[in-house]
Each structure stands twice: as C-alpha cells, then as structure tokens.
Amino acid sequence: MADDTLKDAKIVDHHGLLVGQVVNISERQNAEIRTPYGRHFWVKPESLAKSQGQWCLLKDFKAYTADNTETVWSESDLDAAADDTFPASDPPSFTLGDEGKGR
C-alpha cells in the first residue's frame, strides 16, 4: 500500500461513520489519525481496508496512543468514546431572546 493513497484520507468504521482523517504517515509506517474531537491515535496501515471507495478500520484493530501503549479497540470502544464527548458543554440555563419584554 503506497503512503500517498492514505494521505489525508477520511477513515470510517464498518457502519460508514467517520472516525477521523489521516494526518501523517510516520517513518515506521503508522497512520496517524485525528478524530473529529481533535484526539490522535496511530494504526498500522494493515488495519485499514478500502471498501466502497472509502478507507475503513478493520474490526478489533490495534491502536497506538501518544504514550506508545498498544490498545485493542473495538467498534463499541469507539462508540463509547464518542458518547463520552457529547454534549461538549452544558447548554445555558436561559436564552438571550426578548421573550416576556412586552413587545
């Protein structure tokens, strides 16, 4: 697999949901992926496959984090991580509209 085929590629899971985008291919041939939430993780290119014109993560791929620990992730792990980020902040307890001002 040529490095330039993965450069800037969008990566999806097996449901077609966006996981992130390849931002770099390291000298060790790891693909660095940035998630929509700004987190980074690395996978071996063998953990990616092209399906229906999109790059997909294979199930139970091995991901590497910034502290170089190897982790086996599954789709449910990705879903749980995404759920943990929502909502990013609490909504305000009031609105700044002009309801109730007698207009």
KEKE-3310 file (N, C-alpha, C; in steps of 0.2 Angstrom, whole numbers, plus 5000, padded with zeros to 4 digits):
npx = (5004:5003:5010:5005:4992:4985:4986:4979:4967:4950:4944:4933:4921:4915:4902:4901:4902:4911:4927:4939:4953:4967:4982:4995:5009:5020:5038:5039:5029:5016:4999:4994:4979:4968:4954:4937:4936:4948:4957:4972:4977:4986:4988:4992:4995:4989:4978:4968:4957:4951:4935:4921:4925:4930:4941:4942:4942:4947:4938:4942:4955:4972:4977:4988:4993:4998:5007:5013:5007:5000:4984:4969:4956:4938:4923:4913:4921:4925:4912:4908:4918:4915:4902:4905:4910:4899:4886:4897:4898:4888:4871:4866:4857:4847:4839:4844:4835:4821:4809:4795:4796:4787:4784)
npy = (4994:5011:5025:5038:5035:5035:5047:5061:5054:5051:5041:5028:5019:5002:5004:5015:5027:5042:5041:5048:5057:5054:5061:5060:5050:5040:5037:5024:5018:5020:5025:5041:5046:5059:5062:5068:5075:5080:5072:5061:5046:5031:5019:5003:5002:4991:4989:4995:4995:4997:5000:5001:5013:5020:5022:5010:5006:4990:4978:4976:4982:4987:5000:5014:5025:5042:5040:5028:5016:5001:4997:4987:4991:4991:4992:4995:5001:5013:5019:5021:5030:5041:5044:5048:5061:5069:5079:5092:5103:5110:5116:5133:5139:5148:5158:5171:5178:5190:5187:5189:5203:5212:5216)
npz = (5000:4995:5003:4999:4995:5007:5012:5019:5019:5023:5037:5040:5051:5051:5049:5041:5047:5051:5058:5058:5051:5041:5046:5045:5040:5048:5049:5053:5047:5052:5052:5057:5064:5066:5076:5075:5086:5089:5095:5094:5086:5082:5069:5061:5044:5039:5046:5040:5027:5010:5005:4996:4990:5001:5015:5028:5045:5051:5060:5078:5078:5081:5090:5093:5106:5110:5121:5118:5121:5117:5112:5110:5101:5099:5089:5098:5108:5102:5099:5113:5117:5109:5113:5126:5124:5121:5128:5122:5130:5143:5139:5140:5154:5151:5139:5127:5121:5118:5124:5134:5136:5133:5120)
capx = (5000:5008:5008:5001:4985:4982:4987:4973:4961:4945:4943:4926:4920:4912:4895:4902:4903:4918:4931:4944:4957:4974:4986:5003:5011:5026:5043:5038:5023:5010:4995:4991:4973:4965:4947:4934:4936:4955:4962:4976:4979:4990:4986:4996:4991:4986:4972:4964:4955:4947:4928:4916:4928:4931:4945:4938:4945:4945:4936:4947:4961:4976:4978:4993:4992:5004:5011:5016:5004:4996:4977:4965:4949:4933:4918:4910:4925:4924:4905:4908:4922:4911:4896:4908:4911:4893:4887:4904:4897:4881:4868:4865:4850:4842:4841:4845:4829:4817:4803:4792:4798:4781:4785)
capy = (5000:5017:5030:5043:5033:5036:5054:5065:5050:5050:5035:5027:5012:4997:5007:5021:5033:5045:5040:5053:5058:5053:5067:5059:5043:5040:5033:5017:5016:5020:5030:5045:5048:5064:5061:5075:5079:5083:5067:5057:5039:5028:5012:5001:5003:4984:4989:4999:4992:5001:4997:5005:5019:5023:5018:5008:5002:4984:4977:4975:4985:4989:5007:5016:5032:5046:5037:5022:5010:4997:4995:4984:4994:4988:4997:4998:5006:5019:5022:5024:5036:5046:5046:5052:5068:5073:5086:5095:5108:5111:5122:5138:5138:5153:5161:5178:5181:5195:5184:5192:5210:5215:5219)
capz = (5000:4995:5008:4996:4995:5013:5014:5020:5018:5028:5039:5043:5054:5046:5048:5037:5051:5051:5063:5058:5045:5042:5045:5044:5039:5051:5046:5055:5043:5056:5050:5062:5063:5070:5077:5074:5093:5090:5098:5089:5088:5076:5067:5056:5038:5038:5050:5036:5020:5006:5004:4993:4989:5007:5019:5034:5050:5052:5067:5083:5076:5086:5090:5097:5108:5111:5126:5114:5123:5112:5114:5106:5101:5095:5087:5104:5112:5098:5101:5120:5117:5105:5118:5132:5122:5120:5124:5124:5136:5145:5137:5145:5158:5149:5132:5127:5117:5121:5127:5140:5137:5131:5113)
cpx = (5004:5005:5004:4994:4981:4982:4981:4966:4956:4944:4936:4926:4916:4904:4895:4902:4910:4921:4937:4947:4964:4978:4993:5004:5019:5032:5042:5031:5017:5006:4992:4984:4970:4957:4944:4934:4944:4960:4966:4977:4983:4988:4991:4992:4987:4979:4967:4963:4950:4940:4923:4919:4930:4936:4942:4943:4943:4943:4942:4954:4965:4978:4984:4992:4998:5009:5014:5013:5000:4989:4973:4958:4944:4928:4914:4914:4925:4917:4905:4912:4918:4905:4899:4909:4905:4889:4894:4903:4889:4878:4867:4858:4845:4844:4841:4840:4826:4810:4801:4794:4792:4781:4779)
cpy = (5006:5022:5036:5041:5035:5043:5058:5061:5051:5043:5034:5020:5008:4999:5013:5027:5035:5044:5046:5054:5057:5059:5066:5051:5043:5036:5025:5014:5015:5026:5034:5047:5053:5063:5068:5079:5081:5078:5063:5050:5036:5021:5010:5001:4996:4984:4993:4995:4997:4997:5002:5012:5023:5019:5017:5005:4995:4983:4974:4976:4987:4996:5009:5023:5035:5043:5030:5016:5007:4995:4992:4987:4990:4994:5000:5002:5013:5023:5025:5030:5042:5049:5050:5059:5072:5074:5088:5100:5108:5117:5127:5137:5143:5155:5168:5182:5187:5193:5188:5199:5214:5219:5216)
cpz = (5000:5000:5005:4995:5001:5015:5014:5019:5024:5030:5042:5046:5049:5045:5043:5041:5052:5058:5064:5051:5046:5041:5044:5043:5042:5047:5048:5051:5047:5053:5056:5060:5068:5070:5076:5081:5094:5093:5092:5091:5081:5075:5062:5049:5036:5042:5046:5029:5016:5004:5001:4992:4995:5011:5026:5039:5051:5059:5072:5081:5082:5085:5095:5099:5109:5116:5124:5118:5118:5115:5109:5106:5097:5093:5094:5108:5108:5099:5108:5120:5114:5110:5124:5130:5121:5126:5126:5129:5137:5142:5142:5148:5156:5142:5132:5123:5121:5123:5133:5141:5135:5125:5109)
residu = (MET:ALA:ASP:ASP:THR:LEU:LYS:ASP:ALA:LYS:ILE:VAL:ASP:HIS:HIS:GLY:LEU:LEU:VAL:GLY:GLN:VAL:VAL:ASN:ILE:SER:GLU:ARG:GLN:ASN:ALA:GLU:ILE:ARG:THR:PRO:TYR:GLY:ARG:HIS:PHE:TRP:VAL:LYS:PRO:GLU:SER:LEU:ALA:LYS:SER:GLN:GLY:GLN:TRP:CYS:LEU:LEU:LYS:ASP:PHE:LYS:ALA:TYR:THR:ALA:ASP:ASN:THR:GLU:THR:VAL:TRP:SER:GLU:SER:ASP:LEU:ASP:ALA:ALA:ALA:ASP:ASP:THR:PHE:PRO:ALA:SER:ASP:PRO:PRO:SER:PHE:THR:LEU:GLY:ASP:GLU:GLY:LYS:GLY:ARG)
# end
